[in-house]
């Protein structure tokens, strides 16, 4: 179960994981259900009210911890009643705060009382999926490169930029084709001890070493767009870019926004609404310059900001394709501008490759639940032993509620084998 920074819905996936009998390093995922469950309006509004730059108030956060647990519990109970039971629920919860200073993550907080979720479903819950990575010195985000590598990585696949555009945009570079330095050397410090120049992979610590994987958050996806339209109209989003398409990009404003030093930080890096909050544009442009922009022009400029920052992060990487998912791909103007800026590299929908774009993040959380339950790390190892997040080492992710629950979890010895490949299996049993 997953809810992102956009707070548009609670993503739910019911997944059956099995090992390939002939190739135990291949994990098969049968998608029994992929869908969205609505947030209770009062809880969603209360969450938006406490997100940065709102001042922190411990009582409000405590109440929301309980309310989010209830919302996730109700969503899980509905899905399980309609589509069958589960051995384990894995939940990301809702991020309230992700504190980054000088490129290092000092703390991260995802709320949603797991005990309430367990009580609502009579099912054990794996939760708090980022803290162990942060404790090991990592960014705690993004976690999706693990899924991207298992689905689209390895020497059998072309060099691929896997893009997700939610509230924040993030990138995974996977597949064969080099050391991931992007030609400018900025990520050379994250390569393997042997340089990783041939993109080779080996094994250590029970997980795949993927020297070629480069990953991180790129900047705002929908966050600034949604904040601008909400401040002006009260609506949560500019549906189909209806207003943005009537506006004109303000070159001076765009240049000022692109000068944010965040975009010069090397990967891995992470960010969130703590930086790209509802007052971000005012802080950078100034009140007078912001007031001079019409709403359509502001939205057009922010759309271009997202497209340019994504394209500039991908352009030097030498990729053969960009595989994209997330709510931003439903924005026709953003999609159009991104395709134009990336050309001639094709922009491909994840759905076209058999990967459920709308359920991808929920599938990731289910995968992390499976790995955590069987004591396998939830991040990729690199050649020098560090994780793709920058952590000192890959670690097992998550905490369990109740703590004794996995004693009865079904499993076989193969379930503890390092995972090299993930296959999404259709209802008819065919892999993709």
Residue pairs with C-beta under 8 A, 6 or more apart in sequence:
1 10
1 11
1 12
1 13
1 72
1 75
1 76
1 89
1 90
1 91
1 92
1 362
1 365
2 10
2 11
2 91
2 92
2 361
2 362
2 364
2 365
3 9
3 10
3 11
3 39
3 72
3 92
3 93
3 94
4 11
4 166
4 167
4 361
5 95
5 166
5 167
5 168
5 223
5 272
5 273
6 166
6 167
6 222
6 223
6 226
6 327
7 39
7 44
7 47
7 48
7 94
8 36
8 236
8 237
8 327
9 36
9 37
9 38
9 39
10 36
10 37
10 38
10 39
10 71
10 72
10 75
11 35
11 36
11 358
11 359
11 361
11 362
12 33
12 34
12 35
12 36
12 37
12 75
12 76
12 79
12 362
13 31
13 33
13 34
13 35
13 356
13 359
13 362
13 363
13 365
13 366
14 31
14 32
14 33
14 34
14 79
14 80
14 83
14 84
14 86
14 366
15 29
15 30
15 31
15 32
15 363
15 366
15 367
15 370
16 29
16 30
16 32
17 27
17 28
17 29
17 30
17 366
17 367
17 370
18 27
18 28
18 30
19 26
19 27
19 28
19 412
19 414
19 415
19 417
20 26
20 27
20 28
20 423
23 421
24 414
24 417
25 417
25 418
25 419
25 420
25 421
26 419
26 420
26 421
26 422
26 423
27 150
27 367
27 370
27 419
27 421
27 422
27 423
28 422
28 423
28 425
28 431
29 363
29 366
29 367
29 422
29 423
29 424
29 425
30 425
30 426
30 427
31 356
31 359
31 363
31 424
31 425
32 83
32 84
33 79
33 82
33 83
34 356
34 358
34 359
34 362
34 363
35 79
35 359
36 358
37 74
37 75
37 78
37 79
39 47
39 71
40 67
40 71
40 74
43 64
43 67
43 68
43 70
43 71
46 60
46 63
46 64
46 67
47 64
47 68
47 94
47 96
49 60
50 56
50 57
50 60
50 61
50 64
50 96
51 96
51 273
51 277
52 97
52 273
52 274
52 277
53 277
53 278
53 279
56 97
61 96
61 111
64 94
64 96
64 111
65 111
65 112
65 113
66 113
66 116
68 93
68 94
68 111
68 112
68 113
69 111
69 112
69 113
69 114
69 115
69 116
69 117
70 113
70 116
70 120
71 112
72 91
72 93
72 112
72 116
72 117
73 116
73 117
73 118
73 119
73 120
73 121
74 120
76 89
76 91
76 117
76 120
76 121
76 123
77 120
77 121
80 86
80 121
80 123
85 123
86 121
86 123
87 123
87 124
87 409
87 410
88 123
88 124
88 125
88 126
88 369
88 370
88 373
88 405
88 406
88 409
89 117
89 118
89 121
89 123
89 124
89 125
89 126
89 369
90 125
90 126
90 127
90 129
90 365
90 366
90 368
90 369
90 370
90 372
90 398
91 112
91 114
91 117
91 125
91 126
91 127
91 365
92 110
92 127
92 129
92 361
92 365
93 110
93 111
93 112
93 127
93 128
94 110
94 111
94 112
95 108
95 109
95 110
95 272
96 109
96 110
96 111
97 107
97 108
97 109
97 272
97 274
98 105
98 107
98 108
98 109
98 140
98 141
98 270
98 271
98 272
98 274
99 105
99 106
99 107
99 108
99 274
100 106
100 139
100 269
100 270
100 271
100 272
100 274
100 275
103 265
103 269
104 137
105 134
105 138
105 139
105 140
105 141
105 270
107 134
108 130
108 131
108 134
108 140
108 141
110 127
110 128
110 129
110 130
112 127
114 125
114 127
114 128
114 399
114 401
115 401
117 125
117 127
117 401
118 124
118 125
118 401
118 402
124 400
124 401
124 402
124 405
124 406
124 409
125 400
125 401
126 368
126 369
126 372
126 373
126 398
126 399
126 400
127 398
127 399
127 401
128 398
128 399
129 143
129 365
129 368
129 372
129 378
129 397
129 398
130 140
130 141
130 143
130 397
131 140
131 399
132 395
132 396
132 397
132 398
133 139
133 140
133 143
133 378
133 379
133 387
133 389
133 391
133 395
133 397
134 140
134 391
135 395
136 387
136 391
136 392
136 393
136 395
137 390
137 391
137 392
138 268
138 379
138 387
138 389
138 390
138 391
138 392
139 216
139 268
139 269
139 270
139 389
139 390
139 391
140 270
140 389
141 170
141 217
141 270
141 389
142 164
142 170
142 172
142 215
142 216
142 217
142 270
143 364
143 368
143 378
143 379
143 389
143 397
144 162
144 164
144 170
144 172
144 215
144 360
144 361
144 364
145 162
145 172
145 174
145 213
145 215
145 379
145 380
145 388
146 364
146 367
146 368
146 378
146 379
146 380
146 388
147 360
147 363
147 364
147 367
147 422
148 160
148 162
148 172
148 174
148 215
149 172
149 174
149 208
149 210
149 213
149 380
150 208
150 367
150 419
150 420
150 421
150 422
151 355
151 422
151 424
152 160
152 162
152 174
152 175
152 323
152 353
153 160
153 174
153 175
153 210
153 212
153 213
154 174
154 175
154 176
154 201
154 420
154 421
155 175
155 176
155 199
155 201
156 176
157 174
157 175
157 176
158 175
158 176
158 177
158 319
158 320
158 321
159 173
159 174
159 175
159 176
159 177
159 178
159 317
159 318
159 319
159 320
160 173
160 174
160 175
160 319
160 320
160 321
160 322
160 323
161 171
161 172
161 173
161 314
161 317
161 319
161 321
161 322
161 323
162 171
162 172
162 173
162 174
162 322
162 323
162 324
163 169
163 170
163 171
163 310
163 314
163 322
163 323
163 324
163 325
163 326
164 170
164 171
164 221
164 324
164 325
164 326
164 360
164 361
165 221
165 222
165 306
165 310
165 324
165 325
165 326
165 327
165 328
165 329
165 334
166 221
166 222
166 326
166 327
166 328
166 361
167 220
167 221
167 222
167 223
167 226
167 272
167 273
168 217
168 218
168 219
168 220
168 221
168 223
168 271
168 272
168 273
168 276
169 217
169 218
169 219
169 220
169 221
169 306
169 309
169 310
169 326
169 328
170 215
170 216
170 217
170 218
171 214
171 215
171 216
171 217
171 218
171 267
171 310
171 313
171 314
172 213
172 214
172 215
173 180
173 182
173 212
173 213
173 214
173 215
173 317
173 319
174 210
174 212
174 213
175 212
175 320
176 199
176 212
177 199
177 212
177 318
177 319
177 320
178 197
178 199
178 212
178 318
179 188
179 191
179 195
179 196
179 197
179 199
179 211
179 212
180 187
180 190
180 191
180 196
180 199
180 211
180 212
180 213
180 214
180 317
181 187
181 188
181 191
182 214
182 316
182 317
182 318
183 316
183 317
183 318
184 316
186 266
186 267
187 214
187 266
187 267
189 266
190 214
190 266
190 267
190 268
190 382
190 386
190 390
191 211
191 382
191 383
191 384
192 209
192 211
192 382
192 383
192 384
193 383
193 384
194 383
196 211
196 212
196 382
196 383
199 211
199 212
200 211
201 208
201 209
201 210
201 211
201 212
202 209
202 383
203 209
203 418
204 381
204 385
205 377
205 381
205 385
205 393
205 394
206 376
206 377
206 416
206 418
207 376
207 377
207 379
207 380
207 381
207 394
207 418
207 419
208 380
208 381
208 418
208 419
208 420
209 380
209 381
209 382
209 383
210 380
210 381
210 382
210 388
211 382
211 383
213 380
213 382
213 388
214 267
214 268
214 317
214 388
215 267
215 268
215 388
215 389
216 267
216 268
216 269
216 270
217 269
217 270
217 271
217 272
218 309
218 310
218 313
219 260
219 262
219 263
219 271
219 276
219 305
219 306
219 309
219 310
220 276
220 302
220 305
220 306
220 309
221 306
221 326
221 327
221 328
222 237
222 306
222 327
222 328
222 331
223 273
223 276
224 276
224 280
224 281
224 302
224 305
224 306
225 237
225 238
225 244
225 299
225 302
225 303
225 306
225 331
226 236
226 237
226 238
227 277
227 278
227 280
227 281
228 281
228 295
228 298
228 299
228 302
229 235
229 236
229 237
229 238
229 243
229 295
229 299
230 236
230 278
231 278
232 295
233 295
238 244
238 299
238 331
240 331
240 332
241 299
241 303
241 331
241 332
241 333
241 334
243 295
243 296
243 299
244 296
244 299
244 300
244 302
244 303
244 331
244 333
245 300
245 332
245 333
246 296
247 294
247 295
247 296
247 297
247 298
247 299
247 300
247 301
248 296
248 297
248 300
249 297
249 300
249 301
249 304
250 293
250 297
250 298
250 300
250 301
252 289
253 285
253 289
253 293
253 298
253 301
254 301
254 304
254 305
254 308
256 284
256 285
256 289
257 281
257 284
257 285
257 301
257 302
257 305
258 305
258 308
258 309
260 284
262 269
262 271
262 275
263 309
263 312
263 313
268 388
268 389
268 390
281 290
281 298
281 302
282 290
290 298
293 301
300 333
303 331
303 333
303 334
303 337
304 337
306 328
306 334
307 334
307 337
307 338
307 341
308 341
310 338
310 341
311 338
311 341
311 342
314 322
314 342
314 345
315 342
319 345
320 345
321 345
321 346
321 348
322 342
322 345
322 346
322 347
322 348
323 348
323 349
323 350
323 353
323 355
324 338
324 347
324 348
324 349
324 350
324 357
325 349
325 350
325 351
325 355
325 357
325 358
325 360
326 357
328 334
328 335
329 335
329 349
329 357
335 347
338 347
339 347
349 357
350 356
350 357
350 360
351 357
353 432
354 424
354 432
355 424
355 432
356 363
356 424
363 424
367 422
368 378
368 397
368 398
369 398
371 377
371 378
371 396
371 397
371 419
372 378
372 396
372 397
372 398
372 400
373 406
373 409
373 411
374 411
374 415
374 416
375 396
375 416
376 396
376 416
376 418
376 419
377 387
377 394
377 395
377 396
377 397
378 394
378 395
378 396
378 397
378 398
379 387
379 388
379 389
379 391
379 394
379 395
379 397
380 387
380 388
380 394
381 387
381 388
381 393
381 394
382 388
385 392
385 393
386 392
386 393
387 393
387 394
387 395
400 406
423 431
423 432
424 431
424 432
425 431
425 432
426 432
